[in-house]
Amino acid sequence: MSSAAAIPVTAVRVAELLAEGEPMPVYVHVFDHPEARVLVDTGITGLHPAVADMDPRIFPLNEQDFDIRGVDIVVNTHLHFDHCGGNHLFAGKPIYVQRQELDDARNQNDYTIPEWVDAPGTRYVPVDGEFELLPGLRLLSAPGHTRGS
């Protein structure tokens, strides 16, 4: 049994999409770790013709009462458009992602929106499998939704 204190996590709604005719909310999550503020996924910040059929309603982080400058580290669970569309807001910050996911996003057709993955200033830190991001906060490989989740 660990005596480590719980790390506060806050969900922030950044969009709503229509998936198979049903509304699907899109959230990002903020981990307020004692050593750094970690943002898991970045949501969507703009419209794109590739996803117009999903009737996106966006609530971008940079238009909410959210301190973007207070984020120290970004983690992308995977690189589908609704998880990486705000990566450009964190230019220069380390963005951790599984190496398999980054390779697939860059090399598979119709995988995501490429210009959102490789927006100017993005600085990916590819990881392979389990990785201790901060004490008590680990990244795990969880393939399923994508090979590199």
DSSP file with accessible surface (Angstrom, degrees, kcal/mol):
  #  RESIDUE AA STRUCTURE BP1 BP2  ACC     N-H-->O    O-->H-N    N-H-->O    O-->H-N    TCO  KAPPA ALPHA  PHI   PSI    X-CA   Y-CA   Z-CA
    1    1 A M              0   0  240      0, 0.0     2,-0.2     0, 0.0     0, 0.0   0.000 360.0 360.0 360.0 126.9    0.0    0.0    0.0
    2    2 A S        -     0   0   98      1,-0.1     0, 0.0     2,-0.1     0, 0.0  -0.580 360.0-158.2 -85.8 145.8    1.5    3.3   -1.1
    3    3 A S        +     0   0  126     -2,-0.2    -1,-0.1     2,-0.0     2,-0.0   0.253  50.4 130.8-102.0   9.3    1.4    6.4    1.2
    4    4 A A        -     0   0   71      1,-0.1     2,-0.1     3,-0.0     3,-0.1  -0.362  63.2-110.7 -64.1 142.4    1.8    8.8   -1.8
    5    5 A A        -     0   0   90      1,-0.1    -1,-0.1    -2,-0.0     2,-0.1  -0.411  37.1 -98.9 -71.8 149.8   -0.6   11.6   -1.9
    6    6 A A        -     0   0   96     -2,-0.1    -1,-0.1     1,-0.1     0, 0.0  -0.392  31.5-127.8 -67.2 145.0   -3.3   11.7   -4.6
    7    7 A I        -     0   0   39    129,-0.1    26,-0.2    -2,-0.1     2,-0.1  -0.870  26.5-120.8 -95.9 119.9   -2.5   13.8   -7.6
    8    8 A P        -     0   0   78      0, 0.0    24,-2.6     0, 0.0     2,-0.4  -0.385  29.9-166.1 -63.4 135.4   -5.4   16.2   -8.3
    9    9 A V  E     -A   31   0A  73     22,-0.2     2,-0.4    -2,-0.1    22,-0.2  -0.991   4.7-167.1-126.0 132.3   -6.9   15.7  -11.8
   10   10 A T  E     -A   30   0A  70     20,-2.4    20,-2.9    -2,-0.4     2,-0.4  -0.975  11.8-145.0-121.4 128.8   -9.3   18.2  -13.5
   11   11 A A  E     -A   29   0A  54     -2,-0.4     2,-0.4    18,-0.2    18,-0.2  -0.759  14.1-166.2 -89.4 137.3  -11.3   17.4  -16.7
   12   12 A V  E     -A   28   0A  18     16,-2.8    16,-2.3    -2,-0.4     2,-0.4  -0.987  16.7-135.3-126.6 120.6  -11.8   20.3  -19.1
   13   13 A R  E     +A   27   0A 101     -2,-0.4    14,-0.3    14,-0.2     3,-0.1  -0.619  30.7 166.4 -76.7 126.0  -14.4   20.0  -21.9
   14   14 A V  E     -     0   0A   1     12,-2.9    45,-3.3    -2,-0.4     2,-0.3   0.499  57.1  -5.1-119.2  -9.5  -12.9   21.3  -25.1
   15   15 A A  E     -AB  26  58A   0     11,-1.3    11,-2.9    43,-0.3     2,-0.4  -0.987  47.4-138.6-169.4 168.5  -15.3   20.1  -27.8
   16   16 A E  E     -AB  25  57A  54     41,-2.2    41,-2.5    -2,-0.3     2,-0.3  -0.983  24.0-176.5-139.3 132.5  -18.4   18.1  -28.7
   17   17 A L  E     -A   24   0A   2      7,-2.5     7,-3.2    -2,-0.4     2,-0.6  -0.859  28.5-119.5-121.9 158.9  -18.6   16.0  -31.9
   18   18 A L  E     -A   23   0A  64     36,-2.8     2,-0.5    -2,-0.3    -2,-0.0  -0.907  31.4-177.6 -98.6 118.7  -21.4   14.0  -33.5
   19   19 A A  E >  S-A   22   0A  32      3,-3.0     3,-1.8    -2,-0.6    35,-0.1  -0.976  74.5 -19.0-119.6 114.7  -20.3   10.3  -33.7
   20   20 A E  T 3  S-     0   0  202     -2,-0.5    -1,-0.2     1,-0.3    34,-0.0   0.879 128.7 -54.0  54.3  39.5  -22.8    8.0  -35.4
   21   21 A G  T 3  S+     0   0   60      1,-0.2    -1,-0.3    -3,-0.0    -3,-0.0   0.419 118.7 107.7  81.5  -2.6  -25.5   10.7  -34.8
   22   22 A E  E <  S-A   19   0A 132     -3,-1.8    -3,-3.0     1,-0.0    -1,-0.2  -0.880  76.0-109.0-110.3 140.6  -24.8   10.9  -31.0
   23   23 A P  E     -A   18   0A  75      0, 0.0    -5,-0.2     0, 0.0    -7,-0.0  -0.433  32.6-167.8 -66.6 136.0  -23.1   13.8  -29.2
   24   24 A M  E     -A   17   0A  66     -7,-3.2    -7,-2.5    -2,-0.1     2,-0.1  -0.960  11.2-143.9-127.3 110.7  -19.6   12.9  -28.0
   25   25 A P  E     -A   16   0A  65      0, 0.0     2,-0.5     0, 0.0    -9,-0.3  -0.452   9.0-146.4 -72.2 149.0  -17.9   15.2  -25.5
   26   26 A V  E     -A   15   0A   7    -11,-2.9   -12,-2.9    -2,-0.1   -11,-1.3  -0.983  20.9-178.7-118.5 123.5  -14.2   15.7  -25.8
   27   27 A Y  E     -A   13   0A 104     -2,-0.5     2,-0.3   -14,-0.3   -14,-0.2  -0.892  16.9-159.3-119.8 151.8  -12.2   16.3  -22.6
   28   28 A V  E     -A   12   0A   0    -16,-2.3   -16,-2.8    -2,-0.3     2,-0.4  -0.812  20.8-135.9-115.5 165.1   -8.6   17.0  -21.8
   29   29 A H  E     -AC  11  40A  68     11,-1.9    11,-3.5    -2,-0.3     2,-0.5  -0.985   6.3-152.8-131.6 136.4   -7.2   16.3  -18.3
   30   30 A V  E     -AC  10  39A   1    -20,-2.9   -20,-2.4    -2,-0.4     2,-0.6  -0.924   6.4-161.4-108.7 124.0   -4.9   18.4  -16.1
   31   31 A F  E     -AC   9  38A  48      7,-3.3     7,-2.8    -2,-0.5     2,-1.4  -0.935   6.1-156.1-104.1 116.5   -2.8   16.6  -13.5
   32   32 A D  E     + C   0  37A  57    -24,-2.6     5,-0.2    -2,-0.6   -23,-0.1  -0.632  22.9 177.9 -93.9  78.0   -1.5   19.0  -10.8
   33   33 A H  E >   - C   0  36A  16     -2,-1.4     3,-0.7     3,-1.3   -26,-0.1  -0.495  40.6-116.7 -76.6 147.8    1.6   17.0   -9.8
   34   34 A P  T 3  S+     0   0  120      0, 0.0    -1,-0.1     0, 0.0     3,-0.1   0.790 114.9  41.4 -57.9 -25.1    3.7   18.7   -7.1
   35   35 A E  T 3  S-     0   0  131      1,-0.3     2,-0.3   100,-0.1    -3,-0.0   0.621 128.0  -4.7 -98.8 -15.5    6.6   18.9   -9.6
   36   36 A A  E <   -C   33   0A  12     -3,-0.7    -3,-1.3     2,-0.0     2,-0.6  -0.961  63.3-111.0-170.7 154.4    4.8   20.0  -12.7
   37   37 A R  E     -C   32   0A  63     33,-0.3    35,-2.5    -2,-0.3    36,-1.8  -0.874  38.4-162.7 -95.3 120.8    1.4   20.7  -14.3
   38   38 A V  E     -Cd  31  73A   1     -7,-2.8    -7,-3.3    -2,-0.6     2,-0.5  -0.913   9.1-158.7-112.9 128.9    0.7   18.0  -16.9
   39   39 A L  E     -Cd  30  74A   0     34,-2.7    36,-2.7    -2,-0.5     2,-0.7  -0.920   7.9-152.8-105.3 123.4   -1.9   18.3  -19.6
   40   40 A V  E     -Cd  29  75A  24    -11,-3.5   -11,-1.9    -2,-0.5    36,-0.2  -0.889  68.1 -15.0-101.1 111.9   -3.1   15.0  -21.1
   41   41 A D        -     0   0    8     34,-3.6   -12,-0.2    -2,-0.7    43,-0.2   0.276  61.7-131.9  71.3 159.5   -4.3   15.6  -24.6
   42   42 A T        -     0   0    1     41,-2.4    19,-0.3     1,-0.2    42,-0.2   0.380  30.4-152.2-126.2   0.0   -5.0   19.1  -26.1
   43   43 A G        -     0   0    0     40,-0.4    42,-1.3    39,-0.2    43,-0.6  -0.301  41.3 -41.4  70.4-143.9   -8.4   18.7  -27.8
   44   44 A I        +     0   0    4     41,-0.2    15,-0.3   -30,-0.2    17,-0.2  -0.966  41.4 175.3-127.8 139.4   -9.4   20.8  -30.7
   45   45 A T        +     0   0   25     40,-0.4     2,-0.3    -2,-0.4    -1,-0.1   0.447  67.9  21.0-121.6  -5.9   -8.8   24.5  -31.3
   46   46 A G  S    S-     0   0   24      2,-0.0     2,-0.2    39,-0.0    -1,-0.2  -0.975  78.1 -96.2-155.7 167.0  -10.1   25.0  -34.8
   47   47 A L        -     0   0  125     -2,-0.3     3,-0.0    -3,-0.1     5,-0.0  -0.576  33.2-171.4 -85.8 152.8  -12.4   23.6  -37.5
   48   48 A H    >   -     0   0   40     -2,-0.2     3,-1.9     1,-0.1     4,-0.3  -0.991  30.1-129.1-145.0 136.7  -11.0   21.5  -40.3
   49   49 A P  G >  S+     0   0  112      0, 0.0     3,-1.3     0, 0.0     4,-0.3   0.802 103.6  69.7 -56.8 -27.9  -12.8   20.3  -43.4
   50   50 A A  G 3  S+     0   0   65      1,-0.3     3,-0.1     2,-0.1    -3,-0.0   0.729 111.0  30.9 -64.4 -20.1  -11.7   16.7  -42.7
   51   51 A V  G X  S+     0   0   11     -3,-1.9     3,-2.0     1,-0.1    -1,-0.3   0.207  81.6 112.9-123.9  17.0  -14.1   16.5  -39.7
   52   52 A A  G X  S+     0   0   64     -3,-1.3     3,-2.1     1,-0.3    -2,-0.1   0.840  71.5  65.3 -59.6 -31.5  -16.9   18.8  -40.8
   53   53 A D  G 3  S+     0   0  139     -4,-0.3    -1,-0.3     1,-0.3    -2,-0.1   0.660  92.5  63.0 -67.6 -11.8  -19.3   15.8  -41.0
   54   54 A M  G <  S-     0   0   40     -3,-2.0   -36,-2.8   -37,-0.1    -1,-0.3   0.344 103.3-133.3 -93.5   7.5  -18.9   15.5  -37.2
   55   55 A D    <   -     0   0   70     -3,-2.1    -3,-0.1   -38,-0.2    -2,-0.1   0.895  29.6-150.9  43.6  57.0  -20.4   18.9  -36.7
   56   56 A P        -     0   0   21      0, 0.0     2,-0.5     0, 0.0   -39,-0.2  -0.316  19.4-167.3 -66.5 136.8  -17.7   20.0  -34.2
   57   57 A R  E     -B   16   0A 127    -41,-2.5   -41,-2.2    -2,-0.0     2,-0.3  -0.996  20.5-159.7-116.5 117.5  -18.5   22.5  -31.5
   58   58 A I  E     -B   15   0A  45     -2,-0.5   -43,-0.3   -43,-0.2   -13,-0.1  -0.792  29.0-178.1-110.8 147.0  -15.3   23.6  -30.0
   59   59 A F        -     0   0   78    -45,-3.3     5,-0.1    -2,-0.3   -15,-0.1  -0.686  30.6-154.0-132.2  72.5  -14.4   25.2  -26.7
   60   60 A P    >   -     0   0    1      0, 0.0     3,-2.0     0, 0.0     4,-0.3  -0.150  19.9-125.2 -60.0 146.2  -10.6   25.7  -27.2
   61   61 A L  G >  S+     0   0    1    -19,-0.3     3,-1.5     1,-0.3     5,-0.4   0.862 110.7  59.6 -54.5 -39.0   -8.3   25.9  -24.1
   62   62 A N  G 3  S+     0   0   78      1,-0.3    -1,-0.3     3,-0.1   -17,-0.0   0.551 106.9  47.4 -73.9  -2.5   -6.9   29.2  -25.3
   63   63 A E  G <  S+     0   0  149     -3,-2.0    -1,-0.3     2,-0.0     2,-0.2   0.277 103.4  76.8-115.7   7.8  -10.5   30.7  -25.2
   64   64 A Q  S <  S-     0   0   66     -3,-1.5     2,-2.4    -4,-0.3   -50,-0.0  -0.629 102.3 -89.3-107.8 172.1  -11.3   29.3  -21.8
   65   65 A D  S    S+     0   0  178     -2,-0.2     2,-0.4     2,-0.1    -3,-0.1  -0.527  85.3 127.1 -78.7  73.3  -10.3   30.5  -18.3
   66   66 A F        -     0   0   29     -2,-2.4     2,-1.3    -5,-0.4     3,-0.2  -0.996  62.4-131.8-138.8 127.4   -7.3   28.2  -18.5
   67   67 A D    >   +     0   0   79     -2,-0.4     3,-1.0     1,-0.2     4,-0.3  -0.652  24.9 178.0 -84.1  92.1   -3.6   29.1  -17.9
   68   68 A I  G >  S+     0   0   32     -2,-1.3     3,-1.7     1,-0.3    -1,-0.2   0.885  80.1  58.8 -61.6 -37.4   -1.9   27.6  -20.9
   69   69 A R  G 3  S+     0   0  211      1,-0.3    -1,-0.3    -3,-0.2    -2,-0.1   0.741  95.4  65.5 -66.4 -19.9    1.5   29.1  -19.8
   70   70 A G  G <  S+     0   0   21     -3,-1.0     2,-0.4   -34,-0.0   -33,-0.3   0.560  78.5 100.1 -79.2  -6.5    1.1   27.1  -16.5
   71   71 A V    <   +     0   0    0     -3,-1.7   -33,-0.2    -4,-0.3     3,-0.1  -0.681  44.5 176.6 -82.4 127.5    1.3   23.8  -18.3
   72   72 A D        +     0   0   74    -35,-2.5     2,-0.3    -2,-0.4   -34,-0.2   0.780  65.7  21.3 -96.8 -36.1    4.8   22.3  -18.0
   73   73 A I  E     -d   38   0A  18    -36,-1.8   -34,-2.7    20,-0.1     2,-0.4  -0.992  61.9-155.3-138.6 141.6    4.4   19.0  -19.8
   74   74 A V  E     -de  39  95A   0     20,-2.5    22,-3.0    -2,-0.3     2,-0.4  -0.937   6.3-166.3-116.2 141.7    1.9   17.6  -22.4
   75   75 A V  E     -de  40  96A  11    -36,-2.7   -34,-3.6    -2,-0.4     2,-0.6  -0.998   7.2-155.3-123.3 129.4    1.1   14.0  -22.9
   76   76 A N        -     0   0    4     20,-2.8    22,-0.4    -2,-0.4     3,-0.1  -0.938   4.6-161.8-101.5 121.4   -0.8   12.8  -26.0
   77   77 A T  S    S-     0   0   55     -2,-0.6     2,-0.3     1,-0.3    21,-0.1   0.862  80.0 -25.1 -67.0 -36.1   -2.7    9.5  -25.3
   78   78 A H        -     0   0   11     71,-0.2    -1,-0.3     2,-0.1    71,-0.1  -0.926  67.1-109.0-162.5 176.6   -2.8    9.1  -29.1
   79   79 A L        +     0   0    0     -2,-0.3    34,-0.3    -3,-0.1     5,-0.1   0.066  59.0 135.8-113.0  28.2   -2.7   11.5  -32.1
   80   80 A H  S >> S-     0   0   41     32,-0.1     3,-2.5     1,-0.1     4,-1.2  -0.408  72.3-101.7 -64.5 155.2   -6.2   11.4  -33.5
   81   81 A F  H 3> S+     0   0   27      1,-0.3     4,-1.3    30,-0.2     3,-0.2   0.787 120.0  57.0 -54.1 -35.3   -7.3   15.0  -34.3
   82   82 A D  H 34 S+     0   0   20      1,-0.2    -1,-0.3     2,-0.2   -39,-0.2   0.542 112.0  42.8 -78.9  -2.0   -9.5   15.4  -31.2
   83   83 A H  H <4 S+     0   0   36     -3,-2.5   -41,-2.4   -41,-0.1   -40,-0.4   0.593 124.3  30.5-111.9 -18.9   -6.5   14.6  -29.0
   84   84 A C  H >< S+     0   0    0     -4,-1.2     3,-2.0    -3,-0.2     4,-0.3   0.362  81.9 105.7-123.7   6.0   -3.8   16.7  -30.7
   85   85 A G  T 3< S+     0   0    1     -4,-1.3   -40,-0.4   -42,-1.3   -41,-0.2   0.656  86.6  45.5 -67.3 -12.8   -5.6   19.6  -32.2
   86   86 A G  T >  S+     0   0    0    -43,-0.6     3,-2.0   -42,-0.1     4,-0.3   0.319  77.1 106.9-109.0   9.3   -4.3   22.0  -29.6
   87   87 A N  G X  S+     0   0    0     -3,-2.0     3,-2.2     1,-0.3    -2,-0.1   0.859  70.9  66.7 -56.6 -33.0   -0.7   20.8  -29.6
   88   88 A H  G >  S+     0   0   77     -4,-0.3     3,-1.1     1,-0.3    -1,-0.3   0.758  88.2  67.1 -61.6 -22.6    0.3   24.0  -31.4
   89   89 A L  G <  S+     0   0   40     -3,-2.0    -1,-0.3     1,-0.3    -2,-0.2   0.671  99.7  52.2 -69.5 -14.5   -0.6   26.0  -28.2
   90   90 A F  G X  S+     0   0    3     -3,-2.2     3,-2.3    -4,-0.3    -1,-0.3  -0.138  75.6 166.9-117.1  36.4    2.3   24.3  -26.4
   91   91 A A  T <  S+     0   0   58     -3,-1.1    31,-0.2     1,-0.3    30,-0.1  -0.248  71.6  15.6 -53.3 131.6    5.1   25.1  -28.9
   92   92 A G  T 3  S+     0   0   45     29,-2.9    -1,-0.3     1,-0.3    30,-0.1   0.166  99.7 112.9  88.2 -18.3    8.5   24.4  -27.2
   93   93 A K  S <  S-     0   0   58     -3,-2.3    30,-0.7    28,-0.1    -1,-0.3  -0.597  79.6 -99.5 -82.8 148.5    7.0   22.3  -24.4
   94   94 A P  E     - f   0 123A  19      0, 0.0   -20,-2.5     0, 0.0     2,-0.6  -0.504  34.5-163.1 -69.7 132.1    7.8   18.6  -24.3
   95   95 A I  E     -ef  74 124A   0     28,-2.4    30,-2.8    -2,-0.2     2,-0.4  -0.957   8.6-153.0-117.6 108.7    4.9   16.5  -25.7
   96   96 A Y  E     +ef  75 125A  41    -22,-3.0   -20,-2.8    -2,-0.6     2,-0.3  -0.667  26.7 153.3 -86.2 135.0    5.2   12.9  -24.6
   97   97 A V  E     - f   0 126A   2     28,-1.6    30,-2.1    -2,-0.4     2,-0.1  -0.980  50.6 -90.5-155.7 149.6    3.7   10.2  -26.9
   98   98 A Q  E  >  - f   0 127A  20     50,-0.4     4,-2.1   -22,-0.4     3,-0.3  -0.442  35.0-129.6 -62.6 136.5    4.4    6.6  -27.6
   99   99 A R  H  > S+     0   0  100     28,-3.1     4,-2.7     1,-0.2     5,-0.2   0.895 107.9  56.1 -56.6 -41.1    6.9    6.2  -30.5
  100  100 A Q  H  > S+     0   0   75     27,-0.3     4,-2.5     1,-0.2    -1,-0.2   0.910 107.4  49.8 -58.5 -41.4    4.5    3.8  -32.3
  101  101 A E  H  > S+     0   0    0     47,-0.4     4,-2.7    -3,-0.3    -1,-0.2   0.927 110.6  48.2 -65.0 -45.2    1.7    6.4  -32.2
  102  102 A L  H  X S+     0   0    5     -4,-2.1     4,-1.9     1,-0.2    -2,-0.2   0.935 112.7  49.1 -62.8 -43.0    3.9    9.2  -33.6
  103  103 A D  H  X S+     0   0   69     -4,-2.7     4,-1.5     1,-0.2    -2,-0.2   0.930 113.1  46.7 -61.9 -46.0    5.2    6.9  -36.4
  104  104 A D  H  X S+     0   0    8     -4,-2.5     4,-2.3    -5,-0.2     3,-0.3   0.919 111.0  51.6 -63.5 -43.8    1.6    5.8  -37.3
  105  105 A A  H  < S+     0   0    4     -4,-2.7     7,-0.2     1,-0.2    -1,-0.2   0.859 115.5  42.3 -62.7 -33.8    0.3    9.4  -37.3
  106  106 A R  H  < S+     0   0  117     -4,-1.9    -1,-0.2    -5,-0.2    -2,-0.2   0.706 124.8  32.7 -84.5 -20.3    3.1   10.6  -39.6
  107  107 A N  H  < S+     0   0  125     -4,-1.5     2,-0.5    -3,-0.3    -2,-0.2   0.541  96.5  82.7-120.0  -9.0    3.0    7.6  -42.0
  108  108 A Q  S >< S-     0   0   85     -4,-2.3     3,-1.0    -5,-0.2     4,-0.3  -0.861  73.9-123.7-103.5 134.5   -0.6    6.3  -42.3
  109  109 A N  T 3  S+     0   0  150     -2,-0.5    -2,-0.1     1,-0.2    -3,-0.0  -0.417  91.9   9.7 -69.8 145.9   -3.1    7.9  -44.7
  110  110 A D  T 3  S+     0   0  170      2,-0.2    -1,-0.2    -2,-0.1     3,-0.1   0.766  92.0 121.0  57.6  28.5   -6.3    9.2  -43.2
  111  111 A Y  S <  S-     0   0   31     -3,-1.0     2,-0.2     1,-0.2   -30,-0.2   0.864  82.5 -40.0 -84.7 -42.0   -5.0    8.6  -39.6
  112  112 A T  S    S-     0   0   22     -4,-0.3    -1,-0.2    -7,-0.2    -2,-0.2  -0.814  80.2 -60.9-161.9-163.7   -5.4   12.1  -38.3
  113  113 A I    >>  -     0   0    6    -34,-0.3     3,-1.7    -2,-0.2     4,-1.3  -0.885  46.0-157.0-102.5 103.1   -4.8   15.7  -39.5
  114  114 A P  H 3> S+     0   0   81      0, 0.0     4,-2.6     0, 0.0     3,-0.3   0.846  88.1  55.8 -54.5 -39.4   -1.1   15.8  -40.3
  115  115 A E  H 34 S+     0   0  105      1,-0.2    -2,-0.0     2,-0.2     0, 0.0   0.731 106.2  52.8 -70.1 -17.2   -0.7   19.6  -39.9
  116  116 A W  H X4 S+     0   0   34     -3,-1.7     3,-0.6     2,-0.1    -1,-0.2   0.810 110.0  48.3 -82.4 -30.3   -2.1   19.3  -36.3
  117  117 A V  H 3< S+     0   0    1     -4,-1.3     2,-0.2    -3,-0.3    -2,-0.2   0.948 122.2  32.6 -70.4 -49.8    0.4   16.6  -35.5
  118  118 A D  T 3< S+     0   0   75     -4,-2.6    -1,-0.2     3,-0.0    -2,-0.1  -0.294  83.0 159.0-107.1  49.4    3.4   18.4  -36.8
  119  119 A A    X   -     0   0    8     -3,-0.6     3,-2.0    -2,-0.2    -3,-0.1  -0.342  56.9 -78.5 -65.1 150.8    2.4   22.0  -36.1
  120  120 A P  T 3  S+     0   0  120      0, 0.0    -1,-0.1     0, 0.0     3,-0.1  -0.247 116.8  17.0 -53.5 134.1    5.2   24.5  -35.9
  121  121 A G  T 3  S+     0   0   47      1,-0.3   -29,-2.9   -30,-0.1     2,-0.1   0.343  83.0 144.8  88.0  -6.9    7.1   24.4  -32.6
  122  122 A T    <   -     0   0   29     -3,-2.0     2,-0.5   -31,-0.2    -1,-0.3  -0.439  30.6-164.8 -67.3 139.6    5.9   21.0  -31.5
  123  123 A R  E     -f   94   0A 126    -30,-0.7   -28,-2.4   -33,-0.2     2,-0.2  -0.848   7.2-163.3-130.0  92.2    8.6   19.1  -29.6
  124  124 A Y  E     -f   95   0A  28     -2,-0.5   -28,-0.2   -30,-0.2    -2,-0.0  -0.530  12.7-159.9 -79.0 144.6    7.7   15.4  -29.2
  125  125 A V  E     -f   96   0A  39    -30,-2.8   -28,-1.6    -2,-0.2     2,-0.2  -0.932  20.5-150.2-118.7  96.8    9.4   13.2  -26.8
  126  126 A P  E     -f   97   0A  44      0, 0.0     2,-0.3     0, 0.0   -28,-0.2  -0.504  14.6-169.2 -71.7 138.1    8.8    9.6  -28.1
  127  127 A V  E     -f   98   0A   7    -30,-2.1   -28,-3.1    -2,-0.2     2,-0.6  -0.900  17.2-140.7-124.6 156.2    8.6    6.9  -25.5
  128  128 A D        -     0   0  108     -2,-0.3     2,-0.1   -30,-0.2   -30,-0.1  -0.939  63.1 -48.7-119.6 104.7    8.6    3.1  -25.8
  129  129 A G  S    S+     0   0   23     -2,-0.6    10,-0.1    11,-0.1     2,-0.1  -0.377 114.3  18.2  75.1-145.0    6.2    1.4  -23.4
  130  130 A E        +     0   0  123     10,-0.1     2,-0.3    -2,-0.1    10,-0.2  -0.348  67.9 172.0 -68.1 138.4    6.2    2.2  -19.7
  131  131 A F  E     -G  139   0B  74      8,-2.3     8,-3.5    -4,-0.1     2,-1.0  -0.971  33.0-132.7-151.0 127.3    7.8    5.5  -18.7
  132  132 A E  E     +G  138   0B 117     -2,-0.3     6,-0.2     6,-0.2    -2,-0.0  -0.748  24.8 178.5 -84.1 105.9    8.0    7.3  -15.4
  133  133 A L  E    S-     0   0B  17      4,-1.7    -1,-0.2    -2,-1.0     5,-0.2   0.924  70.6 -13.6 -71.6 -47.8    7.1   10.9  -16.3
  134  134 A L  E >  S-G  137   0B  20      3,-1.8     3,-3.0    -3,-0.2    -1,-0.3  -0.948  99.4 -64.4-146.6 161.3    7.2   12.1  -12.8
  135  135 A P  T 3  S+     0   0   67      0, 0.0  -100,-0.1     0, 0.0     3,-0.1  -0.294 127.2   6.7 -54.0 122.7    7.4   10.4   -9.4
  136  136 A G  T 3  S+     0   0   64      1,-0.1     2,-0.5  -103,-0.0  -129,-0.1   0.465 112.9  94.9  83.2   2.7    4.1    8.5   -9.1
  137  137 A L  E <   +G  134   0B  24     -3,-3.0    -3,-1.8     2,-0.0    -4,-1.7  -0.922  52.0 174.9-132.2 105.3    3.0    9.4  -12.7
  138  138 A R  E     -G  132   0B 135     -2,-0.5     2,-0.4    -6,-0.2    -6,-0.2  -0.870  25.8-138.4-114.1 146.1    3.7    6.7  -15.3
  139  139 A L  E     -G  131   0B  25     -8,-3.5    -8,-2.3    -2,-0.4     2,-0.4  -0.823  25.0-167.0 -95.3 138.8    2.9    6.5  -19.0
  140  140 A L        -     0   0   96     -2,-0.4     2,-0.4   -10,-0.2   -10,-0.1  -0.968  24.6-117.8-126.6 144.7    1.8    3.0  -20.1
  141  141 A S        +     0   0   57     -2,-0.4     8,-0.1     1,-0.1   -11,-0.1  -0.659  35.3 172.0 -75.7 128.7    1.4    1.5  -23.5
  142  142 A A        -     0   0   64      7,-3.2     3,-0.4    -2,-0.4     4,-0.3  -0.493  10.9-170.4-138.8  63.8   -2.2    0.5  -24.0
  143  143 A P        +     0   0   84      0, 0.0     4,-0.2     0, 0.0     5,-0.1  -0.274  48.0  88.2 -59.4 145.9   -2.7   -0.5  -27.6
  144  144 A G  S    S+     0   0   69      2,-2.0     3,-0.1     0, 0.0     4,-0.1  -0.478  85.5  44.2 165.4 -78.4   -6.3   -1.0  -28.7
  145  145 A H  S    S+     0   0  129     -3,-0.4     2,-0.3     1,-0.2   -67,-0.0   0.918 139.1   0.4 -57.5 -43.6   -8.0    2.2  -29.9
  146  146 A T  S >  S-     0   0   10     -4,-0.3    -2,-2.0     1,-0.0     3,-1.2  -0.942  79.5-113.1-134.8 162.6   -4.7    2.8  -31.8
  147  147 A R  T 3  S+     0   0  145     -2,-0.3   -46,-0.1     1,-0.3   -47,-0.1   0.821 117.5  42.3 -64.3 -27.9   -1.6    0.6  -32.0
  148  148 A G  T 3         0   0    2    -48,-0.2   -50,-0.4   -47,-0.1   -47,-0.4   0.211 360.0 360.0-106.8  15.2    0.3    3.4  -30.1
  149  149 A S    <         0   0   20     -3,-1.2    -7,-3.2    -7,-0.1   -71,-0.2  -0.324 360.0 360.0 -60.9 360.0   -2.2    4.4  -27.5
